[in-house]
Every structure is written in structure tokens, then in C-alpha cells.
Amino acid sequence: MRAMKILEEIRATFRESGLRGVFKKYGWKLFLAFFIYYLVRDVLLYILLPYLLYKGVFT
């Protein structure tokens, strides 16, 4: 559950010092992780899933 602890620390930092404080403490890696997560999620949801449905893989 290390990930949950890190998320709690990020949330506490955000409450204390805002977005600028989170950026100071965790740097670009945190924002890059969020970007990659949403990029993969959106590609799966909005490109791959409709394509597979169209091709009839799920039917």
C-alpha cells in the first residue's frame, strides 16, 4: 500500500501549499505520471474499445 501513502502525502502537501508546493516537492515526475496515465486510459477508452467493437471482436 505504498501508493496510497504517497497519494496521501501528495494530498496533504496540496492542502498545505497548493499546486506550487506539490510541484516543488515532487517535480515533473508526478505530472508526467498523471499525463501518461490519462493518455493510456483515453486511448483505450476512446480509440481501442470503439475500434474493437466496430471490428466485431466483442460480438
C-alpha positions in Angstrom: 0.0 0.0 0.0 2.9 2.3 -0.7 1.0 4.0 -3.4 -1.8 5.0 -1.0 0.7 6.5 1.3 2.3 8.5 -1.5 -1.1 9.8 -2.6 -2.0 10.8 1.0 1.3 12.7 1.2 0.6 14.5 -2.1 -2.9 15.4 -0.9 -1.5 16.8 2.4 1.1 18.8 0.5 -1.5 20.2 -1.8 -3.7 21.3 1.1 -0.8 23.0 2.8 1.0 24.7 0.0 -1.1 24.3 -3.2 -0.1 23.2 -6.6 3.2 25.1 -6.5 4.2 23.2 -3.3 3.4 19.8 -4.9 5.5 20.8 -7.9 8.4 21.8 -5.7 8.3 18.6 -3.7 7.6 16.0 -6.3 8.7 17.7 -9.6 7.9 16.9 -13.1 7.8 13.1 -12.5 4.4 13.4 -10.7 2.9 15.4 -13.5 4.4 13.1 -16.2 2.9 10.1 -14.4 -0.6 11.7 -14.5 -0.2 12.6 -18.1 0.9 9.1 -19.1 -2.0 7.6 -17.0 -4.6 9.7 -18.7 -3.1 9.2 -22.1 -3.2 5.4 -21.8 -6.7 5.5 -20.3 -8.1 7.7 -23.0 -6.5 5.8 -25.9 -8.1 2.6 -24.5 -11.5 4.1 -23.9 -11.9 6.3 -27.0 -9.8 4.6 -29.7 -9.1 1.0 -29.0 -12.5 0.0 -27.5 -14.6 1.5 -30.3 -12.3 0.0 -32.9 -12.7 -3.4 -31.4 -16.4 -3.0 -31.1 -16.6 -1.9 -34.7 -14.5 -4.9 -35.9 -16.7 -7.3 -34.0 -14.3 -8.7 -31.5 -16.7 -8.5 -28.7 -19.8 -9.8 -30.6 
